[in-house]
Amino acid sequence: MRCVLLNAALLACVTPAIAQNSSSNQTAANPATTKTNRRVVGSPTQAVKQAPTAVELPAETPVVTINGVCDPRKKSESQDCKTVITRGQMDQIAQRMAPGTPPASHPQFAIKYVRMLAAAKLAEDRKLEDNPVVAAELRKKVGPGRAEVLAKAFYQQIGEAAANATDNELRQYYAEHPSEFEEVEVLQLSLPTSGYSRKGMRLDRAMLKTEADGLHSRAVSGYDFDQLQVQAYADLGITQPPPPTRLTIARRNSMPEDQAQVFDLQPGEITPVIESYTKLEFMKLVSKHTVTFESVLPDIKAAVKQKRLEQEIEKASKSVTVDFNLQYLGMHAQPALFTLHGDMKSLANAATPDQRRRVSRRPMAKNTAPATVPPKTQAHP
């Protein structure tokens, strides 16, 4: 019988919730009672006239629709079947599976619970319950615990399959992604934006920016980075010792996005002044080369595994989809149903846009002056 294990897990939680729908409806009909059972999430405390929030949804309001997972109360083998869970039912599920969970945490619980059901459904489609190890674990569990075992088995299977890349696949990835395996040597001049001068005055960011722009112009003209930095620290009264100017940077992904632009330069070119919260800096590309296949083999294996996992997740996302009530979640976008990065990260990505550091954008400058004497400070790991 298809989906027996998953349906048992659903029934164990959903049926008790349905049995209490009548009492939930009576509670919803009593405004005073409703307010005592619900907490406001993600909104300030205001008068009753405030805009509806997740906690104000009636108990009978659907909060999630899982497409591709059959409602255990309805006998269906159709691939188009779906399961709808109301707010009241989700509250009851949370109380049974995670006793003591405050109502404010029910939306996050709902995301994790639905992810478990979706992964368990795909495990059943792959007949993973026939695996002796999985079957042994299932015999120890009842209700939702069985779905948890299946979900874990699903992710374990796709993880193991993704890790078994052939040597040809690894070499093909290395050949097709040369920029990921470049190593550069750079000259870097930086000025700290916080701290005090020798005279006890706080460093002024505007003055530092003017100084950095002047240093950049002189660097483009061919001045030595070490000499420029030492002189700038002396002129500004910066008490801390200047950092090394010659650096070997292993890979592009080891740097912040604004600094990684140095990988796009040709030898002799200089980045614009890059602003961050802690410093102003610019870099000159000295040399660039691709590291050997053998030296980055562990990284290639990890990258190929990640790529294969993403392909499996994309495939899974076509079999089972979900529609959350965003008002219930208090989010502006649907969270990922299948994720390899953990619940908290996916929640953060759905709740807030990415924030990036500021970069002063100017055209790349090429140093056309004769080569200068190499700095005295040598490579820094």
N, C-alpha and C positions, 0 to 999 in steps of 0.2 A: 504494500500500500504506500503510495507515494506521499511524501511530506508528513508521515505519521509522527516522526520525532519532533519536527518543528511545530506541527499543530498542537502536539501535547504541551509544548512549552508555551505557546500562545494561549491555549485554553486555561492553563494553570493560573495565568495572570488576568486575562481578559474576562473570563466567565465570572469570577467573584466581583469584578467591577460592574459588570452588567447587572448582576443580582442586586446591586445597591443603587442602581440608577434612580429608582423611585424615591429613595431617601435623598439622593443628590438633587433631584428636581425640586423636592420640597424645600430643601435648603436654599436653592437658587431663587425660589419664589419669595423667600424671606430676606429682604435687604440687610437687615441687622445681622442675621446669622451669616450671610454671605461675606460681609466685611470681616468678621472675626476669623473666618477660615482661609482668607487669602491675604498674601503679602505683596506689596508693590515692589517690583523689580526694575531697577534701572531708571526710575523717575523720581522727582522730588515729591515730598509730602505736601499735598495741596488740598483744596476743598474738593467736594464730591464732583464738581463740574469739570475736573481735569479730563484730558483726552484718555480714551480707553487704553489700557495696557494689558500685558499678558495675563496678569492675575485677575483681571476683571472679566475674562471670558467666561461665559456660562459653562456649566459642567457638560452640557450636551454638545458643545461646539467641537467639531473635528480639529485636532491639532496636528495630525499626521496621516497621510495616505501613502501606503507602501504598495506600489505597483509591481506585480510579479510575485507577491507573497499572498497566498490564498487565506481568506478569512476562515479560521477553523470551524466556525459555526455553519459554513456553507460547503457542501461537498462539490468540489470542482477540480477538474484536471486542466482547465484552460490556462494558457500562458498569459491571458489578459486579466486574470483575476486580481483582486486587490484586497488589502486589509485597511480599514479605517479605524483609528483610535481617537476617542474624544478626550477632552481635558479631564473629565471626571474619571474615565477609565485609566488614563495615564497616571493620575494621582494615586489610584488604587494599586496600580502596578508598582509604582515607586515605593509605596508603603509596604508592599509585600516583599519586594526584592531588596530594598535598602531601608529598613525600618529606621525611623529617626531622621531621615533626610528632610530638611526644611522645604516648604513649598517653593521658596525662591530658587532652589536647586533642581526642581523637577524638569525644567526645560533642558538643562545640560544632561540630566539623567536620560531624558527622552532620546536625545541624539545618540548616546552610547547604546541604549537599549535597541533602537531601530537598526543601528549598525550591526549589532550582534545578530538580530533576526535576519538581516539581508545576507550576511556572510554565512549563517547557518543554512539558509535556503540554497545558496550556491554549493555548499558542502554536500547537501542532499542530492543536488543535481549531478554531482560528481561521484555519488555513491560512496562517500568517504566513511559512512557508518559501517561499511563492510570491511574496512581496515581493522585487523585484529587489535591493534593498539587503541584505536578510537573506540571500537566496540567495547573493549574492557573498561574504558573510562565512562562510556555511556551507561553501563550497567550500575555504576556507582551513583549516578545522578538521577534526579527527578525534576520535572517541570522545566523552568528556565535554565537550570544547570546543564541540561542536555543541549540546549541551543548554544550555550557558552562553549561546550566541548566541541561542537561542530564548527563554530566560528573560528576557534583556535586552530582546528585541523585545516580549515580552508586556507588561512593565512600561512600556516606552516608549509602546506603543500606548494603554494605558489612561490614562497620564499626559497624552498629547496630547489624547485625547478629553475628559478631565475639564477641561482648560483652555479648551475652546471653548464657554463658556457664553454664552447670548444676553443681550441687554440686559434683556429681560423677566425672565429667571431671576435676574439680579443684583438688579434692583429688588424682585422678590418676596422674595428672601432678606433684603434690607434692611428691608422692611416687616414680615416675620415674626419678626425678631430685634432688636427695638428696644433691648433691654437690652445687647446687645453693642456698641452704638454710642453709649452715654451717656458724657458727660463731666461730671465734678463738680468743684466747688471746695470745699475743706474747710479747717477749722482743725485743726491737729494739735499736741498737746502730748506731748513725749517726754522720758524720762529714761534716760541710758545706764546699763547694769547692770555695766559693767566699767570699771576704772580706779581712780584714787586721788583723794582729796580734797586740799584745800590743806594739811591737816595731815599728809599722807602716809599716811592710813589707806585701806585698800581699801574700796571702796563695798560696803555690805551690802545684799544683794538684799531681805531681809525688810523692812529699814527703807525701802528705795526703794518697795516695794509699798505699805507703809502711807502713805507720802507721796503716791504716785500715786492711791490711793483718796481721800485728802483733797482733792487737786487736782481729781479728777473730780467730787466733790460740790460744790465751789465753782464749777466750770465749769457744772454743771447749774443752779446758782443765778444764773448770768449774769455771773460774773467774766470779765474780759478774759484771753484765752489768753496774750497776750504778757506781761502783768504777772505772771500766775501762773507762767509758765515761768521768767522772769528771777528772781523771788523764790525759786523752788524751787532753782535752780542756786546762788544765793547761800547759802541756808540749808544745803544739803547740802555746800557747799564744792567743787562741781564746777568744775574749772579751765577746761575747754574751753568755747568760746562756745556759747550756745544756738542750735539750728537755727531756720530760718524757721518760723513757725507757719501761714502762709497758703500753701496749695499748690493747684495745679490738676493734677488727675490725669487723664491722657488717657482711659484705658479700664479697665474692670474687670479684663481679663486681664493688665494691666500690674502688678497688685498681688498679693501673697501672699493666699492664701485667707482668712486671718483678717482682714486689713485690708480686703478687698474687701466686707465686710459693710456698709461705709459707703454703698455704692450702694443698699442696701435701705432706707435711712432716708428720712425726709421732712426738708425744710429745718428746721433748729433742733434736730433730734435728735442725740444723742451716743452713740457706741459705748461698750460697757463697756471697762474697762482690758484691753488686749491685751498678752500677755506673749510675748516672743521671747528668743532667746539673747543678743541684744545690747542690748535696750531694753525699757522699759515705755512704752506710749503709749495715747492715746485720741483720737478724732477727732469733730469736729462738722461735719455737712453744712451748707454755706452755700447752695449752689445746684446744680441738676442740669438738664442739657439734652441733647438728642440732636443729634449733629453732622450736617452735611449729607451727602447721598449722594455728591456729587462728592468731598468731602474724604477719604472712606474707601473710595473705589472700589477701590484696590489691595488693601485688606484684605478687601473683599467678594469679589473675584475669588479670592483665596487660600482663603477660607472655603468658597466654592462648589466650588472644585476639590477641596478636602479631602473635602467631603461626597460628591462624585461618586466619588472614589477609594475611599472607604469602602464605597460601594454596590457598586462593581466587586469589591472584595475580598470582600464578603459573598457576592456571587454566585459568585465563584470558589471560596469555601470550601464551597459546596454540591456542586461538581463533583468536587473532590479533597479527601479528608480523610486524616489521618494519626494513627496511634496509636504514640507512642513508649513504650518501656520506661522509666518514670520512675526506676527504680533505676539504670539505665544512665546516664541524664542527671544523676542526683544532684539532681533537682528535685521539687517537690511538685505542680506543675501542668504541663499540656501547653503547650509554647510555641506561639505563633501560627505557622501554616503560611505564610500570606500576610501580610506586614507592610510598612507604609510608613515605619516608624520605625527601621529598622536592626536588625541582629542583636543587638548588645550590649544595647539597651534592652529588647527583648522577652525576652532571657534574664534580665535583672535583674528585670523585672516578674513572671516566672514563679518566680523563686527566692526573692524576699523581698517581704513586704507593704509597702504604701506607709506612709511615716511622715510625720506632719503635725505642725506646730508647735502648742504648747499655747496655748489661748485661755481666758481667764477669762470664763466665760459668765454674764452677768447680763442682766435685761431692759433693753431700750433705754430710755434716759432722754430725755425731751423738755424742752428749755429753755423754761420758761414765763415767764421773767423778761423785762423790757423789753430791747430791742436795745441792745447795748453799742457803744462807739466802735470802729470798725474798727482792727485792729492796724496799727502803723506799718510792719511788714515787709510788702512787697508780694509779688505773685505770684512763684512760683519754678517754673521750667520743669521 
